[in-house]
């Protein structure tokens, strides 16, 4: 949780004590995600971020043409993100998130955890997620996603729309099929450019795009 955000001179921009924080994710989902991100550091692109004595999880990232390279990771104690890029938005010399950003993350987190006692990340070392009495533990992330967007069978599809006066399940091949609702038909200019200037986004300002 983010407890405080402050500027370099100590000005506090945001602060929250979280005296009674709500649960925002199912423990099973948190456990699955934590285990996947631990794997990034243990076996994947984030090997350069491994911390001695501490379990860590994270994700590397590299944008097109090496404009940005980043590594965001966490332990049970601290979350840190490292970004590399040019202020003018030019491409770097093949810098990837698993390279310099991961190494910088490792050095920073090593110093930040000096003198602290290591502790595991939730759901990764023998800590079992809990479920409601009537809720079965999902077997995979796919089960979690399926439960989020509906539990219907994969072969169940909605009834196809039919034109007025036509029996359901039949098609008049002598005439082109017409949508039951004209609003379902997209306008003819879909995909055409309007010539309007694209709006500048926050990402453009941060990356110089």
N, C-alpha and C positions, 0 to 999 in steps of 0.2 A: 504494500500500500504506500502511496505517496503521502507522507506526513507533512512535508514542508518543501516549498520551492522558494529559493532566495537568489538574489543577484550576487555578483562577485563582491560588492561592497557591503553585503549583509542585509540588504533590504528584503524583507519577507514579502513575497508576492502571493503566497498561498500557504495556509496552515490548517490542519485538521487533526484532532486528537483521536478520532475514531473510538470513542468510548463504548459505543454499541454498534459496531459495523454490521451491515446486512450481508447475507450470503448471496453472492451474485452468480456463482457457478456451482454446478453439481460436483461433489468431491470426486466422482468417477471421471468426469471430464478433465478436472485439474490433474488427477493422477496420470491419465493417458498423455496429456500434453507435456507434463513434466518429464515423463519417461522418454518421450520422443526427443525432447530438447537436450536431455542428458546424453542421449545417443549421438547428437551432433558433435559434442565435445569429446566423447569417448571414442567414437568410431568414424566420425564424418569430417566435414570441412572445418570444424572448430578445434582440431587437435592442438593447435598452437595456444589455445586459451586454457588448457588444463592447469588446475591449481593444485599444488602439493598439499595433501591432507584435507582438502575441501571438495565436496561434491558440487559440481557446477553444471548449469544448463544454459543453452543459448542458441542463437541462430545467426549465421553469417548472411551477408547480402551484398550483391554487386549489381549496379544498374548498367544499362546498355552503354557500350563504348567506354566503359570504365570511368564514367562521370562521377560515380559515388561508390564508395566501399565502406561497409559498416559491419560492426559486430555488436549485438545486444545480448547480454546474458545476465544470469543471477545465481546467487547462492541462497541459502536460507536466511542470510543476514542482509544482503545488499543487491540491488539491481543497477547495472551500469550499461550505458550505450556509448560506443566509440564510432565516430564518423571521420572518414578521410575524403577530401575532395579539394578542388581548386576554387578559389573565390570567383574567378572569372568564368566558371562553368566548363572549362576545357577538360578534355579527357586526360586521365593520368596514364602512366606507363604500366598498364596491365596490373594495377593494384586491385586485389580482390579482398572480400570481407574476411576470408580465412587466412590472409597474410598479415599485413601490417596492423589492421584494426584488431585482429585477434591477439596479436603479440602485445599491443598497447593495452588492451583490456586485461591481459594476464598480469602485466607489470603493475597496473593501477590496483587491481583487485588483490594482488599479493601484499602490497603495502597497506591497503585498507583493512585487511583481515589479520594483520600482525598482532599477536597477543590474544586473539579471540579463540574460543574453543569451537572446533568444527562440529557441525550438526547436519544431518541429512535433509534433503529436499523432500517435501511431502509426497507420499505416494510412490516412492522409488526404492526404498530399502526396508521392506517388511511392514510398512504402514499401510493397512488395508483401508480403502475408502468405505464409508458407511452408506447404506441405502435405507429408504423408507421401508416399512414392514411389507408393503404390497408391491415393492419395486424390485425386479430382478436385476442383478449385476449384468451390464452389457459385456458381450464377449470381445468386442472390438470398437474402434472409433466409428466404423460404418454403422454399427448398431445404434450408437449414440446419435448419429446424424439422422438415421431413419426414424428414430423415436422423436426427433425434433420436428421433422417435416411431415410426420404422419406414419401410422403403422399399417397402412393398407398393403395388400399383396401387390407384388411387382407387376402382375398381369392384369390388374384392375385399372381400366381406363374410363374416363367420363364418356357419356353418350354423345355421339357425333351430332351436331346440329342438323336439322332437316328443314327443308323449305315448306311453306304453307301448302297443305293439300297432299303432301308426300308422306307415305308410310315410313316409320322408322326402320332403318336397316336396308332401305332400297335406294337405288340411284337411277335417275333417268339419263341414260347415256346419249339420248338424242339431243339433249339440251345441256349446255355447260352448267356445272353445279353452281348454285347461288348460295351465299351465306344467309342463314336465317335472320341474321341481324346485320344490317348494312354498316353498322359502326365497327364491325369486325374487319371490314375491308380497309386496308391502309391507303392513305392518299397516294396519288401518283408521283408526288415529289419526294417520297421517302428516300433518304440518302443523298439528296442534292444539297450542295453548299449554298448558304444564303449570302455569302460575301461579307458577313459580319466579322469584326475583329475578335479573335479568341481572347477570353478573359484571362488575366494574369492570376495564377493561383498562389497560395502560400508556398507550395512545393517549388514553384518557379522561382520565388524570391529566395528560398533557402539554398537552392542548387544553382542559381544563376541561369536557369533555363529561360 
